[in-house]
Every structure is written in C-alpha cells, then in structure tokens.
Amino acid sequence: MEWQEFSGSWVLTPPHPLGIIHFLGGAFVATAPHITYRWLLEKLARQGYIIIATSFLNTLDHKAIAVNVQNRLENILYRLEYKQGIDINYLPIYGLGHSMGCKLHLLIGSLLKVERAGNILISFNNYPFKKAIPFAENIIPYLQDNIKNYLQLEANLDIDFTPTPIETNTIIQENYHIRRNLLIKFSDDTIDQTLELHPILKQLHPNMITALQLSGNHLTPLGQDIDWEMGGQLFSPIAGISQWFQDNFSRDLYNLHQQISRWLNPCLDVGF
C-alpha cells in the first residue's frame, strides 16, 4: 500500500477492505496527517481499513472546517467507488479524531446527516481560543514561533472559535446522532477534556459509550518509528517534532493501537 493524495486528503487502500476510517488530527499537526500520524494509520490500514486522512488548516470557524472536511470525504468516497471500482456500500465508516479532530467529528455527527458505524475520540479538546494557543506552545515547542505569530494577529481582540466551547457542548447535547463511541483519555494529558464530554454522550446513548484511560500523554498518537531523512534534508518542522518524542512513546502507542483495534473488531488478531 502507498499513500495517494486526493483533494488534500491522503488515502491508503488495502486489497480487501473491512471498513473505512476517516481521520482528523490535532490543530497544528493536521496539515500532513499521513506523516504526523503515520505509524498508527498504517497499522490500521494493514488490518484492512481504508484510511482517509483529511488535512486542514485551523481557523476560528470550526463549523466551516467540519463541513469542508466532510464534503471532501464524500468526494473521495465517490472516487473510490466509481473511479477505482471499490464497492463501499457495505463497508462501515468510522470517524477517528485526535484533539481538535474530535471536535470536528462531533460537529459533523451533530450538524450533518452522515452515516457512521461509530466514532473514536482521542484526547478531546474544546478550549477557547486564548487558552488553546498557549497550550499548543507548551506541548509542541518546535512550532512555537509559528503559533506565536498566529496568536499575535488576534492577541488584543475578544474572539473565540465558532462555535464556542459552550455552544459546541450545546450542539452535541441537542443533535449528536452517532450512537457508538470510544473515548480515550491519557493519564498524563493535562489538556484533555474527555471527562466533560463523557457524561454528555452517556446521556444521549447510555449503553453505547466506551471510555478508556490509557498510559500516555497528548502526543502519544503521534509516535513514530521511521526514518525522517528525505533526500538528505530533514523534513522540518515534522522532523523536530519526531525527535522530541521519538523513543518515548512506543509502549503507549502500541497499547493505543491495540485498544482501537479491539473496539473496531473484537475478533481481530492485533498482535505485533
């Protein structure tokens, strides 16, 4: 399998697919999800899931981003079916999100008429703008300059994301229709808000919500074990991020993959 790029999304297609996973990553690492989340996504693809990893640029309008990434997903599904001859009619579609990607999947499942077999929500984050950006500076130090430049543009304005955190919770409470959900929180994640999301979803779908706390932190899903040298040049800033957490998260990353795999298919052999 090789990654293919379609309309800003990156796709892995196994020979005999069991299902489809639509992946959305965190705010400042979502522009190249096939690189930043490569290990986890490729492991899931090897188990038979078509991976559609949609890149996006973070703006203040999260509702617009959610609509955009869903539209792009539908275009790719059309391409897979009618141009590549893959029968997707009977394949379950799962949403997989990390951090801000969770919020986008929750908005998609609340505001749009989509069919999902379930959503996997890792390290849900729903902080307001002025609190979210300083957190990003702390957890991804190699991107500090870019984040600070972004923050300076809006530093003196009373702004927030659309919808705001409070509005987002209300939208979910009133409209979220994806019944089966896996919520994952890491033990050392100081910016995770899964504990706030869990009771909201539990009230909506009492018997369909699974919540796990795993060892790790907010960056665990980004763990890699690959060669980051490309043509003699380091792929920056991705190489800097990799160097910062490489060799530290292997065990936690394997466990994350195992738990996701078991939830997707309890009968599947997920040995390494």
N, C-alpha and C positions, 0 to 999 in steps of 0.2 A: 504494500500500500504506500502511496505517496500523496502528500497534501496537494490539493488542487484549489486554486483561488477562483471563486465565482462572486463577482459583485461585492467585493470587500469582505467576503466570508471565506473561511478555509474549511475544506471538506476532505474527510477520509472515508473511503467506501470499501468495506470488507467484501469478500466474494459472496458470502451467503449471509446477508444481514438479518439480525434478530429484531432490531428496533432502530430508532433514530434518537440521538441525543443532541439537543440544541443548547450549546454552551455560551454563556455570557460571563465575562470575567470582571475583575475589580476595576475601579475607576481609572487608575493611572497605569495599568498594565494590560488594558483591554484592546489596545491598538494592534497587537501581534499575539493573539491568544494561542496560535499554533506553535509559538516559540516559548512564551512565558509559562504556559500550562502543558507543554508538550508531553512530558512523561505520563501524566495522568490520562490525558486524552488518547494518547496512542495505546495505552494499556486497555482502555475501554473499547477502542476500535478492534484490537486483536481478539476481544471476546465476542465480536460480531455486531457491534453497534456502529451505524453510520454516524460519524461525528460532524456536526455543522457548528463551527466555532465562529461566531459573528463578531467582528471588530467594531468598535465605536469610539468616538471622541466624547469625553464627558463635557456636557454643557449644563447650564442651570435648568433646562427644560427636560426633566427625566421622562415625562409623559411622551414628548415628541421622540425621544430616543427609543422608548419602548415600542411605539407604533412603527418606527423606521426599521428596527431590527426584526420585528415580526413580518413586515412586508418583504424584507429581503429573504427571510426564511421561506416564505411561500413561493417566491420566485425560484429559489434553489430546489424546493420540492418539485415544482413543475419541471425544472430542467432534468432532475434525476429521473422522473417518470417518463417524460415524453422525448427527451433527447438522449438519455443513456439507457432507457429501457428497463429501469428498476421498478418493480411493482411495489409501490409504497402504501397501497390501500389497506393492507392488513398488518402493517408494521406499527407498533405502538410508538408514540412520540413522547419523550421525556424532556423536561426542562432541567438544566443543570446550571446553577449560578453560584458565583463566589462574591461575597461582599456586596458591592453595588449591583452586580449581576443578579443577586437575589431580589432586590427591589424591582428591577426591570421585569423579571419573570412574574413577580407578584402583581405588578401593574398590568402586564399582558393578560394574566389569568383573571383579572378583575374588570378591565375595561374593554377587552376584545373577545369576540366569540371564537375561541380556539378549543381544539380537542387535545387533551393531554392525558396520557396514562398516569402521569404523576410529575411532581417537581422535587428536585434535590436542591436544598438551600443551605449553602455552606457559609458560615460566618456572616450572617445577615447584618447589614449596616444601614442605618436610616438616620444618621446625624444631620443636623442643619449645616448649611454651608460653612459658617465661620468656625464651627467645631470640627468639621470633616477635614478641612485643608491642613490645619496644624497636625492632626493625627497622621495624615499622609506624609508630611515632612519627617515625622519621627520614625515611621515604620519603613520608609523607603528612602534612606539618606542619600542614595546616589541620584535621586531625582529632585533634590531639594531646590536647586536653582530654578528649574522649570516650574515647580509648584509655587515657589515664592513669586515668580514673575506673574503667574496666573492670579495669585491672590492679590498682588498689588493693583491689578486692574480694577478690583472691586472693593478694596480694603476699607474705603470710607463710606460705602453705600450700605443701606439697610436692605439687604437682599437675601434670598434663600432659594433653595431648589423648588421647582414646580413638578409635582405637588410637594408641599412642605412635609416634614415628618408627621405632623398631626393629621394633615389631610391624607397622607398615604395610609396611615392606620385606619382612618375612617373609610377610605375607598376599599381596603381589604375587608374590613368588617362587614360592609354592606354588599360587596359584589364578587368576592373571590370564589370561583366555582371549581377549582381544581381540587378534587377530593383527597387524593393520596399524596402525602408529602413526607419527605425525610428531612429533618432539621439536624444540622451538625454544628456543634459548638466546640471550640478547642479550649483546653484547660488554661492556657496561658495567653488567651486572646483578650486584651483589655478594651477593645473597641467593638466587640461583638454585642449584638442586641437580640440574639435569639430568644433569650428569656422573656423579652417583651412580646415577641411575635408568637411564641408557642401558645399562650392562652387564647389569643385571637383565633388562630387556626383550629385549636382544640374545640372551641365553642362552635365553630362552623361545621366541622367534620370530626366528631368526637372519637370515632373508632378507626380513623384513617391516618392519624398523625404519629409518626415515629420520631422521637428526639434522642439524640446521642451526644454525649460529651466524650471527646477523644483527646488523647495527648497531642500537644502541638500548639501552634500559635497562628496568628492571622496569615502568615506567609507559607504555612505548610503546603497548601495546594500547588504552590509554585515550585516546589522542589524538583531538581533536575539531576541527572547523572549522564550528561552528554558533553561532547567536545564543542566548545563555543568559538573555536577558531574558524573563521570563514575567509578563505583566500588570503591568509596571512594577516588579516585585520580583525581585531576584536569587534564584535557587534555591540556597540555601545548605544544606550545605557544598559541593554539587556545583560551584557557580559558582567557589568559591575554588580547588578542585582544578583546574578548567579553566584559570583564569587563571594558575596556577602553571606548567603545562606547555604551554599553547597556543602555537603558532608555533614550537615547538622540535622537534617530532617528526614533522612531515608526511612527510618523505622516508622515515624509518624505518617509519612507519605504512603508507605505500603499498607499501613492499617486503614488509612482513609480510603484507599482504593478497594481494599477488601470489604469494608463496610458498605460502600456504594454498590459494589458488585453483588453482595448478598441481598441487598434490598431490591435491586433490579431483577435478580433471578436467584432465589434461594437454592435452587438445584444446580447452579453452575459451579464448576470447579474453578476456584480462584487462587489456586496455589501458584507459587512463584518459581 
